Amino acid sequence: MKHQSYLKQLVILSLITILFVVPYLFINGTNIVTHTYAFGSRQFWEGLSPYTDPRGAGDWFKYSPLFAWFYTPFAKLNSSLQAGCWGLFNIVCFWAGVSVWFPWKKLESKWLWLGFVLCSMEADGSFRYQQMNPSLIGLSLLGLYFYKEGRLHQAGFWLTLVSNIKILPGLFLAGLLLPPKKKYIQGIVAGAFVCLIVPMIFWGFSKTVSFHEDWYLLLRRDTNTDGLLDVATVLKTLGFKDTKLWALYPLSVLSIFLFVVFWLKKKTFEWNLWIPLGLYTLLLVNPRTESPTFVLGGPGYLFLQRYALGLTGPLKYATFVFWSLGIFFTTLCMNDIWPKVIWNPSSWLQMNKTFGIFILWVLSVVLVTRQMISKKTT
């Protein structure tokens, strides 16, 4: 993709989104999410553990010491400026990752414009809720694109930084390790060095290790509690018992198996299926998934749509039926009607989004399995 056309696409998508989102952020100011980020940043600069009870300042800080350092410029701004500037950062990062995979000048079909609209609608809620997940998925997509283009040093470095901020992209970081490639591993080592050296510059080795230990203990405790909109918690809310045993664990094992085997089968491998499979797996198994977190699945709409457009016959129509049904429950039903916000991210009614993602996950599993079998027998 040419640099000039990429920047033009990024600017246009960002400006359109900014018009709908940023005025809302400036008017309403920071919320519990950005209060949490700011709390972690303040604790870091005071030499205190960010992973303590915020005592009303927000939720528990569950991100890396590197992110606590990174958020500092935003934390120093007043409420309106902080919310607005953080929104700008998320918007640009999100569209930077999407645009590099879907350049307008190379769109195979005009129907992909619909995918951009649906993707932006799902992202809208997360932008407004001030989560970091839009930038997380955008930066992860950039790292995956670097790998696809053979820029292995950059891929390893970039994905390590993103996975350090929030561990979810670690699924892709680890998946790309098979088979091991020297340049990719070197990039990972360089990224890990930066993640450690930044807090060490300010607080030394001992305190940096202590911060990471506190982070690990908090995450371990957090993952052992009831979740929000992951598949196990939703089924438990509906009255089912032992959902981790008969639902979550089998789903996780099947997903990881297909994720790894599909990647290793280079003759059958397809980025347009592998990325959605990983994204939808993360949303279903991550116990901290909540309504704005589903922005991770937004770009998956485009990947699946692009793959489906290359199919023929009844399979193509069936794929689009389930693709549309999944998006209906995840994005169009009980969610943002862009640009007006009508949803409550903490409402149990948002479990319909989990059902929609489950449909898209099943679709991804079926298509991945078919891809491997059909290619193998031809």
C-alpha positions as CSV (number, residue, x, y, z in Angstrom):
1,M,0.0,0.0,0.0
2,K,1.4,3.4,-1.0
3,H,2.3,5.6,1.9
4,Q,0.3,8.6,0.5
5,S,-2.9,6.7,-0.1
6,Y,-2.6,5.0,3.3
7,L,-2.3,8.4,5.1
8,K,-5.2,9.8,3.1
9,Q,-7.5,6.8,4.1
10,L,-6.4,7.1,7.7
11,V,-7.1,10.8,7.9
12,I,-10.5,10.5,6.3
13,L,-11.7,7.6,8.5
14,S,-10.3,9.3,11.6
15,L,-11.9,12.6,10.8
16,I,-15.3,11.0,10.2
17,T,-15.1,9.2,13.5
18,I,-13.8,12.2,15.3
19,L,-16.9,14.2,14.3
20,F,-19.2,11.7,15.9
21,V,-17.1,10.8,19.0
22,V,-14.7,13.5,20.2
23,P,-17.3,16.2,20.9
24,Y,-19.1,13.7,23.1
25,L,-15.8,13.0,25.0
26,F,-15.0,16.7,25.5
27,I,-18.5,17.5,26.8
28,N,-18.6,14.5,29.2
29,G,-15.0,14.3,30.3
30,T,-13.3,11.3,31.9
31,N,-15.1,8.3,33.3
32,I,-14.2,5.3,35.5
33,V,-11.9,3.9,32.8
34,T,-9.7,6.9,32.3
35,H,-9.8,7.6,36.1
36,T,-8.2,4.1,36.4
37,Y,-5.6,4.8,33.8
38,A,-4.7,8.1,35.5
39,F,-4.6,6.5,38.9
40,G,-2.1,3.9,37.7
41,S,0.0,6.7,36.2
42,R,0.1,8.7,39.4
43,Q,1.0,5.7,41.4
44,F,3.9,4.9,39.1
45,W,5.4,8.4,39.3
46,E,5.1,8.3,43.1
47,G,7.0,5.1,43.2
48,L,4.0,3.2,44.5
49,S,2.4,0.1,43.1
50,P,-0.3,0.9,40.6
51,Y,-2.0,-2.5,41.6
52,T,-3.6,-1.4,44.8
53,D,-7.1,-0.5,45.8
54,P,-7.8,2.8,44.0
55,R,-10.1,3.9,46.9
56,G,-12.7,5.5,44.7
57,A,-10.4,6.8,42.0
58,G,-11.7,4.1,39.5
59,D,-11.4,0.4,38.9
60,W,-8.3,-1.7,39.8
61,F,-5.4,-0.9,37.4
62,K,-4.8,-4.1,35.4
63,Y,-2.3,-3.0,32.9
64,S,1.5,-3.1,32.7
65,P,3.9,-0.6,34.4
66,L,4.9,0.4,30.8
67,F,1.3,1.6,30.2
68,A,1.2,3.4,33.5
69,W,4.3,5.4,32.2
70,F,2.8,5.8,28.7
71,Y,-0.5,7.3,30.0
72,T,1.3,10.1,31.8
73,P,0.8,12.9,29.2
74,F,-3.0,12.2,29.2
75,A,-3.2,12.0,33.0
76,K,-1.8,15.5,33.3
77,L,-4.7,17.0,31.3
78,N,-8.0,18.2,32.7
79,S,-11.0,16.0,32.4
80,S,-12.3,17.2,29.1
81,L,-8.9,17.4,27.4
82,Q,-7.9,14.1,28.7
83,A,-11.0,12.3,27.4
84,G,-10.8,14.1,24.1
85,C,-7.1,13.5,23.4
86,W,-7.3,9.9,24.6
87,G,-10.2,9.4,22.2
88,L,-8.2,10.9,19.3
89,F,-5.3,8.5,20.1
90,N,-7.6,5.5,20.1
91,I,-9.4,6.5,16.9
92,V,-6.1,7.0,14.9
93,C,-4.6,3.7,16.2
94,F,-7.7,1.8,15.4
95,W,-8.0,3.0,11.8
96,A,-4.3,2.7,11.3
97,G,-4.5,-1.0,11.9
98,V,-7.7,-1.6,9.9
99,S,-6.5,0.5,6.9
100,V,-3.2,-1.3,6.4
101,W,-5.1,-4.5,5.8
102,F,-8.0,-3.0,3.8
103,P,-6.6,-0.2,1.5
104,W,-9.5,1.4,-0.3
105,K,-7.8,1.3,-3.7
106,K,-7.5,-2.5,-3.5
107,L,-11.0,-3.4,-2.2
108,E,-12.1,-6.4,-4.1
109,S,-15.8,-5.5,-3.8
110,K,-17.9,-2.4,-3.0
111,W,-19.6,-4.5,-0.4
112,L,-16.6,-4.1,1.8
113,W,-17.7,-0.6,2.4
114,L,-20.6,-2.2,4.4
115,G,-17.9,-3.9,6.5
116,F,-16.3,-0.6,7.3
117,V,-19.6,0.9,8.4
118,L,-20.4,-2.1,10.7
119,C,-16.8,-2.1,12.0
120,S,-17.0,1.6,12.9
121,M,-20.4,1.1,14.6
122,E,-19.0,-1.5,16.9
123,A,-15.9,0.6,17.6
124,D,-18.1,3.7,18.4
125,G,-19.1,2.4,21.9
126,S,-15.6,1.6,22.9
127,F,-14.4,5.0,21.8
128,R,-17.1,6.7,23.9
129,Y,-16.4,4.4,26.9
130,Q,-12.8,5.5,26.7
131,Q,-11.3,2.0,26.8
132,M,-7.9,1.2,25.3
133,N,-9.2,-1.7,23.3
134,P,-9.6,0.2,20.0
135,S,-5.9,1.2,20.1
136,L,-5.0,-2.4,21.3
137,I,-6.6,-4.1,18.2
138,G,-5.3,-1.4,15.8
139,L,-1.7,-1.7,17.0
140,S,-2.1,-5.6,17.0
141,L,-3.2,-5.5,13.4
142,L,-0.2,-3.4,12.5
143,G,2.1,-6.0,14.1
144,L,0.4,-8.8,12.3
145,Y,0.7,-6.9,9.0
146,F,4.5,-6.5,9.6
147,Y,4.8,-10.3,10.0
148,K,2.7,-10.9,6.8
149,E,5.1,-8.5,4.9
150,G,8.2,-10.3,6.2
151,R,9.2,-7.5,8.5
152,L,9.8,-10.0,11.4
153,H,11.9,-7.7,13.6
154,Q,9.2,-5.1,13.6
155,A,6.5,-7.7,14.1
156,G,8.1,-9.3,17.1
157,F,8.9,-6.0,18.7
158,W,5.5,-4.4,18.1
159,L,3.4,-7.4,19.2
160,T,5.5,-7.7,22.4
161,L,4.9,-4.1,23.3
162,V,1.2,-4.4,22.6
163,S,0.9,-7.7,24.6
164,N,2.8,-6.1,27.5
165,I,0.2,-3.3,27.7
166,K,-2.7,-5.8,27.8
167,I,-2.0,-9.5,27.5
168,L,-4.8,-10.4,25.0
169,P,-2.7,-10.0,21.8
170,G,-0.3,-12.5,23.4
171,L,-2.3,-15.2,21.6
172,F,-1.1,-13.9,18.2
173,L,2.4,-13.2,19.6
174,A,2.8,-16.8,20.8
175,G,1.1,-18.3,17.7
176,L,3.6,-16.7,15.3
177,L,6.4,-18.4,17.2
178,L,5.6,-21.6,15.4
179,P,7.9,-22.5,13.7
180,P,10.6,-20.3,15.4
181,K,12.1,-17.6,13.2
182,K,15.3,-15.9,14.4
183,K,14.4,-12.4,13.4
184,Y,11.0,-12.6,15.0
185,I,12.4,-13.9,18.3
186,Q,15.0,-11.1,18.2
187,G,12.2,-8.6,17.8
188,I,10.4,-10.1,20.8
189,V,13.6,-9.9,22.9
190,A,14.0,-6.3,22.0
191,G,10.4,-5.5,22.8
192,A,10.7,-7.3,26.2
193,F,13.8,-5.3,27.0
194,V,12.0,-2.0,26.3
195,C,9.1,-3.1,28.5
196,L,11.4,-3.7,31.4
197,I,14.0,-0.9,30.9
198,V,11.5,1.9,30.9
199,P,10.3,1.4,34.5
200,M,13.8,0.4,35.5
201,I,15.2,3.8,34.4
202,F,13.0,5.5,36.9
203,W,12.7,3.0,39.8
204,G,15.5,0.4,39.4
205,F,15.5,-3.3,39.0
206,S,14.0,-4.3,42.3
207,K,10.9,-2.1,42.2
208,T,10.3,-2.9,38.5
209,V,10.2,-6.6,39.4
210,S,7.9,-5.8,42.3
211,F,5.5,-3.9,40.1
212,H,5.4,-6.9,37.6
213,E,4.8,-9.3,40.5
214,D,1.9,-7.2,41.8
215,W,0.5,-7.1,38.2
216,Y,0.7,-10.8,37.8
217,L,-1.0,-11.5,41.2
218,L,-3.8,-9.0,40.4
219,L,-4.4,-10.7,37.0
220,R,-4.4,-14.1,38.5
221,R,-6.9,-13.1,41.1
222,D,-9.0,-11.3,38.5
223,T,-9.2,-14.3,36.2
224,N,-10.4,-16.5,39.1
225,T,-13.5,-14.4,39.7
226,D,-16.8,-14.4,37.8
227,G,-16.5,-12.7,34.5
228,L,-18.8,-10.5,32.6
229,L,-19.6,-11.4,29.0
230,D,-17.4,-14.4,28.4
231,V,-19.2,-17.5,27.3
232,A,-18.9,-19.3,30.6
233,T,-20.3,-16.4,32.6
234,V,-23.1,-15.8,30.2
235,L,-24.2,-19.5,30.4
236,K,-23.9,-19.4,34.2
237,T,-26.1,-16.3,34.3
238,L,-28.7,-18.2,32.3
239,G,-28.7,-20.9,34.9
240,F,-26.3,-23.5,33.6
241,K,-23.8,-25.1,36.0
242,D,-20.1,-26.1,35.6
243,T,-19.9,-24.1,32.4
244,K,-16.1,-23.9,32.5
245,L,-15.8,-27.7,32.4
246,W,-18.2,-28.5,29.6
247,A,-18.3,-25.2,27.6
248,L,-15.3,-22.9,28.2
249,Y,-12.5,-25.5,28.3
250,P,-13.6,-27.5,25.2
251,L,-14.1,-24.3,23.3
252,S,-10.7,-23.0,24.3
253,V,-9.0,-26.3,23.4
254,L,-10.7,-26.6,20.0
255,S,-9.9,-23.0,19.2
256,I,-6.2,-23.2,20.1
257,F,-5.8,-26.5,18.2
258,L,-7.3,-25.0,15.0
259,F,-5.4,-21.8,15.5
260,V,-2.1,-23.5,15.7
261,V,-2.7,-26.3,13.1
262,F,-4.1,-23.9,10.5
263,W,-1.1,-21.5,10.9
264,L,1.3,-24.4,10.5
265,K,-0.4,-25.7,7.3
266,K,1.1,-23.0,5.0
267,K,-0.6,-24.4,1.9
268,T,-4.0,-24.0,3.5
269,F,-3.4,-20.9,5.6
270,E,-5.6,-17.8,5.1
271,W,-5.1,-14.6,7.1
272,N,-8.8,-13.7,6.5
273,L,-9.8,-16.7,8.6
274,W,-7.0,-17.0,11.1
275,I,-7.3,-13.4,12.5
276,P,-11.1,-13.6,13.1
277,L,-10.7,-17.0,14.7
278,G,-8.2,-15.6,17.2
279,L,-10.2,-12.4,17.9
280,Y,-13.5,-14.3,18.5
281,T,-11.8,-16.8,20.7
282,L,-10.3,-14.1,22.8
283,L,-13.7,-12.5,23.3
284,L,-15.4,-15.7,24.3
285,V,-12.8,-17.0,26.8
286,N,-11.5,-13.7,28.3
287,P,-13.3,-13.3,31.7
288,R,-12.9,-9.5,31.5
289,T,-14.9,-9.2,28.2
290,E,-17.6,-6.5,28.6
291,S,-19.7,-4.6,26.1
292,P,-17.0,-2.1,24.9
293,T,-14.4,-4.9,24.6
294,F,-16.3,-6.3,21.6
295,V,-14.5,-3.7,19.5
296,L,-11.8,-6.4,19.1
297,G,-14.3,-8.3,16.9
298,G,-15.1,-5.3,14.7
299,P,-12.2,-5.8,12.3
300,G,-13.1,-9.5,12.1
301,Y,-16.2,-8.5,10.2
302,L,-14.1,-7.2,7.4
303,F,-11.7,-10.2,7.3
304,L,-14.6,-12.7,7.2
305,Q,-16.5,-10.6,4.6
306,R,-13.5,-10.5,2.3
307,Y,-13.0,-14.3,2.6
308,A,-16.8,-14.9,2.0
309,L,-16.7,-12.7,-1.2
310,G,-14.3,-15.2,-2.7
311,L,-16.6,-18.1,-2.2
312,T,-19.2,-19.4,-4.7
313,G,-22.5,-21.1,-4.8
314,P,-24.6,-22.0,-1.7
315,L,-21.7,-21.8,0.6
316,K,-21.2,-18.1,-0.1
317,Y,-24.9,-17.3,0.7
318,A,-24.9,-19.5,3.8
319,T,-21.7,-17.8,5.0
320,F,-23.3,-14.3,4.6
321,V,-26.4,-15.4,6.4
322,F,-24.5,-16.4,9.5
323,W,-22.1,-13.5,9.1
324,S,-25.1,-11.1,9.1
325,L,-26.8,-12.9,12.0
326,G,-23.7,-12.7,14.1
327,I,-23.3,-9.0,13.4
328,F,-27.0,-8.4,14.1
329,F,-26.7,-9.7,17.7
330,T,-23.3,-8.2,18.3
331,T,-23.5,-4.8,16.8
332,L,-27.0,-3.9,15.5
333,C,-29.1,-5.3,18.4
334,M,-29.2,-3.6,21.8
335,N,-26.1,-1.5,21.0
336,D,-25.1,1.8,19.6
337,I,-27.3,3.3,17.0
338,W,-24.5,5.5,15.6
339,P,-24.0,8.1,16.8
340,K,-26.5,8.0,19.6
341,V,-25.6,5.9,22.6
342,I,-28.6,3.9,23.9
343,W,-26.8,1.0,25.8
344,N,-25.5,0.4,29.3
345,P,-22.2,-1.4,29.1
346,S,-22.8,-3.1,32.5
347,S,-26.3,-4.4,31.7
348,W,-26.8,-8.2,31.6
349,L,-28.8,-7.6,28.4
350,Q,-25.5,-7.1,26.6
351,M,-25.1,-10.9,26.7
352,N,-26.7,-10.9,23.3
353,K,-23.3,-9.7,22.1
354,T,-21.7,-12.9,23.4
355,F,-24.2,-14.9,21.4
356,G,-23.4,-12.9,18.3
357,I,-19.7,-13.5,18.7
358,F,-20.4,-17.2,19.3
359,I,-22.1,-17.4,15.9
360,L,-19.1,-15.7,14.3
361,W,-16.7,-18.0,16.1
362,V,-18.6,-21.1,14.9
363,L,-18.6,-19.6,11.3
364,S,-14.8,-19.1,11.6
365,V,-14.3,-22.7,12.9
366,V,-16.3,-24.2,10.1
367,L,-14.6,-22.1,7.4
368,V,-11.1,-22.9,8.8
369,T,-11.9,-26.6,9.0
370,R,-13.3,-26.6,5.4
371,Q,-10.3,-24.6,4.2
372,M,-7.8,-27.2,5.6
373,I,-9.8,-30.2,4.3
374,S,-10.6,-28.9,0.9
375,K,-7.0,-27.9,0.2
376,K,-5.7,-31.1,1.5
377,T,-7.8,-33.2,-0.8
378,T,-7.2,-31.3,-4.0
